[in-house]
Amino acid sequence: MEITDNHFHLDPRGRRGDAVRDFLKAGGSRLVLVHKPYGEWQKLRQFESQVATTLKLAGEARKAGAQVAVVAAPHPVTLVRMVEDLGPTVAEDLYLKAVKYCCTLVDAGELVGLGELGRPHFPVTEQMWEQANRVLETALVHTRDTGGAAVLHTESGTPEAMAELAAIADRARFPKARLVKHYGGPGALEEPAGLVVSVIASRKNLQAATTSGAEFMLETDYLDDPDRPGAVMGPKTVPRRTRAALESGILDQELAQRIHVDLPDRVYGRFT
């Protein structure tokens, strides 16, 4: 059976292929490789260069033996920083140009969707909050038009937050069955509002997820950050926790198949 880590980062300064090989040796097989900012950027060509780095790292992961689906987008925190530095109008225009660039890569088959999109996970001004939500809705419209998936980085997934995100998706006419709430936990599982929850693979979360009745996938949010080794979770975690849950009876083969194969295939379409 395939074992999929639904949210995995690689960093050009990090362990890269060694981290992927750790994942594979532990029993993993497929990764959703998620772009992350490798530094500040305020020009589109700088962002494009960073995405090229992510695609190169995806190639290294494939050479190590993993099947990979890649998502990329300008991070929502980047929008906040650019608003502070460039002003709201210039920042929004630049951010959405980066979104549109990623959409061209979905059309070209290099990405399976956009991520991480979203909104700040920390307090901001009301004006910034309204802009972030508006920009997220526009980004989902562009992503919808490419037929790609979308991965969300937001505040904690309470039932209220999930309902708000679902409403944004509805206004954008984005299919919630391909909209993933990254870094999900029990609150997101309680009332997912039609979104797919990607659960941080702690023992507590896995236990809660299997009894929730919600659709979920498992992730480590591994950062491959040389300054924070093993953060958020190490690359071996998803396959090890899956195997332990199967052995203990928390998971059965049918549910494991849905978590690691059926649902990721529906959301992302392909791993190569």
VOGU-3710 file (C-alpha; in Angstrom, 3 decimals, decimal comma):
1> meitdnhfhl> 0,000/0,000/0,000  1,137/3,536/-0,742  1,930/5,822/2,205  1,476/9,537/1,443  2,776/12,478/3,471  0,384/15,218/2,468  2,524/18,240/3,423  6,288/18,026/3,145  8,850/20,763/2,499  12,391/20,563/1,213
11> dprgrrgdav> 14,946/23,333/1,522  18,050/23,965/-0,601  19,980/24,406/2,673  18,450/21,317/4,261  18,804/17,537/4,136  16,941/17,299/0,819  17,406/13,803/-0,609  18,519/12,368/2,732  15,207/13,436/4,290  13,307/11,815/1,419
21> rdflkaggsr> 15,305/8,613/1,823  14,463/8,578/5,544  10,779/8,822/4,592  11,118/5,967/2,111  13,089/3,717/4,465  10,370/4,143/7,089  7,804/2,830/4,593  6,640/5,992/2,848  6,202/6,238/-0,894  4,484/9,503/-1,924
31> lvlvhkpyge> 5,004/13,146/-0,989  3,000/16,285/-1,548  5,912/18,694/-1,860  4,809/22,172/-0,842  6,704/25,292/-1,868  7,907/27,522/0,934  9,521/30,962/0,825  13,305/30,593/0,818  13,706/34,317/1,503  11,990/37,650/1,092
41> wqklrqfesq> 10,976/38,680/-2,437  9,447/41,825/-3,892  9,846/41,198/-7,600  8,025/38,570/-9,623  11,233/37,164/-11,092  12,502/36,514/-7,556  9,398/34,504/-6,783  9,694/32,610/-10,065  13,276/31,716/-9,160  12,160/30,349/-5,794
51> vattlklage> 9,484/28,197/-7,422  12,137/26,881/-9,818  14,087/25,800/-6,733  11,064/23,879/-5,442  10,677/22,125/-8,796  14,377/21,214/-8,709  13,970/19,791/-5,204  10,982/17,779/-6,450  13,245/16,294/-9,097  15,752/15,308/-6,423
61> arkagaqvav> 12,980/13,658/-4,395  11,923/11,643/-7,430  15,512/10,549/-8,052  15,624/9,361/-4,439  12,639/7,113/-5,228  9,569/9,041/-4,077  6,469/9,775/-6,123  5,804/13,493/-5,850  2,955/15,947/-6,382  4,048/19,591/-6,217
71> vaaphpvtlv> 2,020/22,620/-5,142  3,331/26,181/-5,053  1,965/29,652/-4,360  2,973/32,912/-2,735  2,572/32,375/0,995  -0,206/34,405/2,674  2,248/35,850/5,211  4,195/37,248/2,261  1,166/39,358/1,363  1,151/40,864/4,857
81> rmvedlgptv> 4,833/41,752/4,661  4,522/43,218/1,192  1,573/45,374/2,271  3,763/46,769/5,040  6,643/47,475/2,645  4,919/48,344/-0,634  1,398/49,407/0,303  -1,833/47,454/-0,177  -2,415/48,139/-3,887  1,076/47,288/-5,131
91> aedlylkavk> 1,308/44,289/-2,809  -2,000/42,815/-3,952  -1,118/43,256/-7,611  2,274/41,589/-7,141  0,839/38,757/-5,067  -1,819/37,964/-7,651  0,742/38,065/-10,457  2,620/35,369/-8,538  -0,628/33,393/-8,213  -1,211/33,642/-11,954
101> ycctlvdage> 2,354/32,492/-12,614  1,740/29,369/-10,534  -1,458/28,782/-12,483  0,581/28,690/-15,704  2,668/25,924/-14,126  -0,501/23,964/-13,337  -1,510/24,333/-16,970  1,961/23,141/-17,977  1,702/20,056/-15,759  4,565/21,042/-13,446
111> lvglgelgrp> 2,271/21,716/-10,477  -0,902/19,897/-9,417  -2,265/22,953/-7,639  -1,536/26,028/-5,569  -0,327/26,089/-1,993  0,070/27,525/0,465  -2,701/30,029/-0,135  -4,702/31,393/2,753  -4,742/34,186/5,280  -2,682/35,251/8,319
121> hfpvteqmwe> -2,587/32,884/11,269  -1,862/35,787/13,657  -3,712/39,011/14,537  -3,674/41,745/11,893  -5,631/44,935/11,320  -9,204/44,696/10,109  -8,144/46,234/6,792  -5,409/43,618/6,340  -7,819/40,809/7,276  -10,393/41,958/4,730
131> qanrvletal> -7,744/42,270/2,032  -6,323/38,826/2,779  -9,756/37,236/2,472  -10,470/39,087/-0,760  -7,123/38,067/-2,238  -7,680/34,446/-1,184  -11,024/34,409/-2,966  -9,443/35,806/-6,142  -6,589/33,309/-5,928  -9,092/30,456/-5,655
141> vhtrdtggaa> -10,897/31,716/-8,749  -7,640/31,602/-10,715  -6,801/28,160/-9,329  -10,283/26,872/-10,160  -9,835/27,970/-13,758  -6,708/25,794/-14,075  -8,413/22,741/-12,556  -5,796/22,573/-9,794  -6,077/21,706/-6,114  -5,524/24,299/-3,375
151> vlhtesgtpe> -3,802/23,950/-0,004  -4,685/26,469/2,695  -2,501/27,966/5,411  -4,716/29,802/7,912  -5,423/30,203/11,601  -6,385/27,079/13,566  -9,233/25,165/11,992  -12,086/25,759/14,400  -15,615/25,002/13,162  -16,115/28,755/12,741
161> amaelaaiad> -12,942/29,163/10,696  -13,819/26,168/8,532  -17,244/27,650/7,831  -15,659/30,961/6,819  -13,185/29,236/4,496  -15,999/27,197/2,963  -17,951/30,401/2,308  -14,938/31,936/0,554  -14,615/28,795/-1,569  -18,313/28,939/-2,430
171> rarfpkarlv> -18,038/32,556/-3,575  -15,056/31,567/-5,735  -16,976/28,481/-6,967  -13,955/26,421/-5,988  -14,631/22,692/-5,428  -14,231/22,092/-1,700  -13,464/18,422/-2,356  -10,084/19,650/-3,672  -9,549/22,323/-1,017  -7,184/21,177/1,747
181> khyggpgale> -6,969/22,685/5,212  -3,314/22,202/6,064  -2,226/21,713/9,689  -5,610/20,396/10,686  -6,585/19,113/14,095  -9,665/18,085/16,077  -11,391/21,461/15,583  -11,168/21,210/11,807  -12,357/17,593/11,917  -15,337/18,474/14,102
191> epaglvvsvi> -17,050/20,454/11,333  -14,920/20,477/8,169  -17,633/22,255/6,142  -16,848/20,178/3,065  -13,097/20,851/3,032  -10,479/18,105/3,178  -8,541/18,165/6,444  -4,819/17,421/6,419  -4,057/16,236/9,939  -0,729/16,720/11,673
201> asrknlqaat> 0,258/13,118/12,382  0,396/13,138/16,156  -0,964/10,091/17,960  -3,724/12,196/19,523  -4,771/13,690/16,182  -4,758/10,314/14,448  -6,974/8,836/17,147  -9,387/11,786/16,868  -9,402/11,667/13,077  -10,273/7,981/12,807
211> tsgaefmlet> -13,383/8,459/14,964  -14,478/11,796/13,469  -16,117/10,512/10,294  -14,420/13,360/8,374  -12,259/12,952/5,302  -8,621/13,446/6,211  -5,054/12,941/5,101  -1,874/12,826/7,193  1,033/15,258/7,140  4,213/16,122/8,987
221> dylddpdrpg> 4,721/19,686/7,728  8,388/18,705/7,712  10,336/21,934/7,136  13,821/20,623/6,256  15,173/23,664/8,095  18,813/23,259/9,159  18,193/25,688/12,024  15,239/23,603/13,310  16,057/19,926/12,664  12,970/17,716/12,608
231> avmgpktvpr> 10,465/20,585/12,708  7,473/20,391/12,581  7,636/16,591/12,547  10,386/14,396/11,190  10,175/12,755/7,749  9,672/9,255/9,161  6,572/10,168/11,170  3,678/9,484/8,771  4,758/5,973/7,724  5,672/5,028/11,292
241> rtraalesgi> 2,417/6,330/12,778  0,409/4,650/10,030  2,089/1,308/10,611  1,624/1,568/14,379  -2,050/2,485/13,960  -2,612/-0,514/11,684  -0,899/-2,825/14,176  -2,938/-1,473/17,103  -6,247/-1,573/15,228  -6,806/2,198/15,238
251> ldqelaqrih> -6,676/1,990/11,436  -7,872/-0,804/9,204  -6,678/-1,412/5,664  -9,762/0,149/4,109  -9,388/3,434/5,986  -5,637/3,491/5,380  -6,322/3,095/1,651  -8,668/6,098/1,729  -6,207/8,257/3,680  -3,117/7,473/1,651
261> vdlpdrvygr> -4,398/6,639/-1,840  -8,025/7,385/-2,657  -8,249/10,865/-1,159  -4,822/12,170/-2,286  -5,523/10,874/-5,792  -8,874/12,674/-5,854  -7,424/15,937/-4,557  -4,175/16,123/-6,537  -4,869/13,954/-9,546  -1,395/12,566/-10,029
271> ft> 1,919/11,754/-8,403  4,942/11,294/-10,653
//
